[in-house]
Amino acid sequence: MSADSGEDPPSEVEQLPEAYGWKIFPFPGIKDHVAHVEATRNFSIRDDDVLVAAYPKCGTHWLWEVTQMLLRQTTDYEKRTKEQVMLESPGGLERAEQETSPRILNSHNPFVHLPQEIISKKTKIIHVIRNPKDAAVSNYWHLKNIHNVQDLQFQQHLNVMMGKSQLPTQFDYLQQMSEFERTHPDHPIKHVYYEEMKKEPVKIIKDLAQFLNVPASDEFCQDVANACSFDKMKKIEETGAKDFPKELNDAITGAGGSLKFYRKGIIGDWKNMFTVAQNETFDAFIESCIKTKGLNYAFIFE
């Protein structure tokens, strides 16, 4: 993906495929993205499935690991990475089909691109929300892992995050989530704020256990919090203890590259990237989106 200038969104963003009114971000390794969306929509859901859903770089890895431990009642690490059963990843649907129950599915897709049986079977959804500024910064550094986006400029990236391209923004994602809740008020959805999870992990893990209807003592919740701490998860990634498919890694980073998911994992890293002008512009964008999209999420801005 080329960085056409320091500000304009990459031209490839305007050429992305579309399905059900949403642009599809081209997950490396998928040959026909529209066909993959259709296959995902028709994917069979089991009664005890759980879905971890979020806009990219809001803490999906973290919550997926926590949910794994809660449902399996162990602090042993899952050998595979969440990408292996990520619905939009190459082979993700096939691997998820082979999973033993209970399955913890995960996706960054909007509802119109998710398995439609999630709605009819009232699948439990854990929705992760993060300060849009920190999410934008984390997203930027993650994208620079991708072999054809390494020349992406931060201002260029911010413009995409602020809707100056056809790609959905974090607020578009939140709006469709909010609309789904409005039209499906009895669907079980648990909102988890990244910042609260960082500050009070045991409390949030306890709340998640209750939502999932699994036993969890204070001691077990503390053990899960310790096992899933950022430092522990980053160390596991660095030691190669997780089984990340080489073909997927190469498709994303290029042959010989190494994809990293854990960078800092802190609150307020946006302050190290945003200029005063960028912050003012992004604040105005956030305020406008909250008003025009009717969002009631309690964002934690720090």
N, C-alpha and C positions, 0 to 999 in steps of 0.2 A: 504494500500500500504506500503510495507516494505521499510525501508532504509537500503539496503543490506550492504553498507559501507558508509563512509563519502564522497565518491566521485563517486562511480558507480551509474548510473541511476537505479531507482527501477526496479526490474526484470519484474514487471507487465507491464511496459511501452512497453516492447518488445512483449507482448502478446496481444496487443490491436487489435480490429477488424479494417478492412480497407475497404474503398469504393472509387472507382474512383481515386486510387493512393494516397489517403490520409489516414493516421491513424486517427481513431475516438477517441477523448478523452471521456472516459466513464462517461457521465453525470449521476449522481446518480438518480435512479428511472426508468431509461430506461432499459427495459429487452432485447430488440433486437435492437442494435444500427444500424446495417446495414439496417434493415427494416425501422427504423426511418428516416435514411437519404433518402431512397427512397420515403417515405411519404412526407418528406420536399421538395424534388425536384419536386414532383407532386402537391404541395400545390397551390391553386388558388390565384392569385394576382389580386387586384383591381386597377383600373386606378389611384386612388389617394393615394395609399399606399406610405409610406416612409420607408426606411430601414436605421437604424443606425447600422453600421458595424465597427468592430475593432478587433484587436488581444486582448486577455484578459488583463484586468487591464490597459487599455489605456484611460479610461474616458467614457466608454459607458453609465454608469448610469447617469452621469452628463448630457451628451448630449441628452439622452433620455428624461430626465425631462425638459430640455430647449425646445426641439422640441415639447413635449406635450403642453407646455404653449403657444408656438408660434402658433401652428396649432389650438388650442382651444381658443386662444385669451383671456387667463385668467392666473392669477398667483396663482390660486387655485391648490393645490397639487393633483395629481392623487392618488387615494386611493391605488391602486394596485402597486406592484413593477414590474419592467421591466421583472423579471424572469417569471412572469405569462404569458407574451406573447413573451417570448424568444423562437425562433423556435426550438432550440435543447433541451428545457427543457421538463420534463414529463407533458403532457397535454397542452403544449404550442401551438401546432397546433390547437387543439380543441378550446382553449380559444381565439386564434387569429381569428378563423373562426366566432366566436360569437361577435367580436368587431364591434362597429359602425364605420363608416367611418368619417374622414380619420384615418386609422390605422398607428401607428408608430411601425413597427416590429423591432426586433433587433436580432443580431446573431454574434457569433465569428467564424462561419463556413466559409471555403473557397467557392468560387463561385460554384465549382462542387457539393457542398453539399447544396446549396441554391435553393429556388424555381426557376425553369428555366424560368418561365413566367416573372421574374424580368428583364430578358434580352429582351424578345420580347415586353414587355410593357414599357420598358425604365423607370423603377421605379427609383425615385430619391433616391440617396444613400448619406448618410452623413458618411464619413470615418474618424475615429479619430486616430491620430498618436501621439505617446508619446516617449520620450527619452527611448531607450531600457533598459538602466540601471535602471531607475526608474520603468519601467514596470516590470522588472525582480524582483525587491525588493517587489513591491506591490503584484505581483503574488505569491511570496514565502509566504508572510504572509497570503494571502487569502487561499492558499492551506492548510496551517496549521489549518484552520478552519475545514477541512474535517476530519471526524473521523478516517479514515484509512491512513491518510498522516501526522499525527501529529508528527511523528518522523523524518520527512524529514529534512536533513541537508542542509545548504545554499550552500555549495560547490557542493553537489550532484544536487541541483536544478539548479545552474549555468551551470553545465555540460549539463543538458537537454536543457536549454535555448540556449546553444551554439551548439546544433545539435549532441550531443554525445549520441543520442538515436534515435528511429524512429519517435518520435513526431515532427511535424512541428515546426519550430522556428518562431519568429516574422518576420524574414527576408524572410522566405518561404511564409508567409502570405502576406507580402508586395510585394513580387515578383509576386505572382499570381494576386494581385490587379493591379500592374503596367502592367502586360501582358493583363489583361482584358481591361484596358484603351487603350492600344495600338491597340487592335483588335476591340474595340468598341469606337472609338473616339468621337462619338456623344452622348454617354450615359451620363446623368446628374449625375456627382459625385462632391461632395463638400468635400475637405480635410480640416479638422480642427486639428490644432496642440494644444495639451493639454497645452503646455507652453504659447502659445499666448492667449488661452482662460483664463488662470489664470491671465495674465498680463493686458489684455484688453478685459474683458468679454463683455462690452456693444458694442464695435466695432464688435466683432465676432458674437454676437447675432444679430446685425443689418445685417451683411452679410448673416447669416443663414436665416433671414426673407426674404431677397431679393431672395435667392436661392429657398425658399419654396413658393415665390410669395404670401406672406401674409403681411398685413399692420403692421407696428411696429414703433411707435414714439420713440424718444430718451428716453422719460420718461418711456414708457412701457418696453423698452429694459433694462433700469436700474432696474426697478421693477423685471423683470425676473432674472436679474443677482443677485439681492439681495436675491430673493426667493430661487435661486439655488446655493447660496454660500455653500462652504463646511461645514461651521459651522452650517448653517441652516439644511442642509440635514443630517448631522450626528446627530443633535438633534432630528430630526423627526424619524430617525432610532432608537435612544435610547428610545424614548417615546412610540415606538410601534404603531405609527400612520399609518404606512403602513401595508397593508394586505398581509402578506407573508404566503403562505399555510404551515400549520404545517407538513403535510406529506412530503413536499419537504424539509423543514428545517431539519426534522428528518433523511431523507434519506442522506442528505449531512453531517450533524454534528453528527449524532447519536442521539438516544432518549435523550431528555433533553438538548441538546446543543443549542447554539444560534448563528446563522450565522451573521457575521458583514461584511459590504461592505465598510464602511467609517473608515479609520484608521488615516492617516495624511493628504493626499491630497496636498502635497507640491512638489515643484520642488527641485531636488537635494538630495532627501533622500538616494540615493544610496551611498552617501559619508559616511553615518552612518553604512553601512553594508560591503562595499567592502574593502578588504585589498589592499595594493599597488600592490601586485602580481596579485590579482584577477582583479583589474582595468586594468592593463597592458594586461593581457590575453584577457579580454573582449573587450578592445579597438582594439586589433589586429583582433579579430573575426569580429567586426563591420566593420572595414576597408576592410577586405577581402570580406565580404558579399556585401558591397556597390559596390565594383569593379566587382566581379564575377557575381552578379545578375543584374547588370545594373540599379541600383536604383537611382532615381533623387529626392527623397524626401529631403526636407530641414530640416533635424533633428536639434533640438535645444538641444545641449549638455551643461548642466550647473551643 
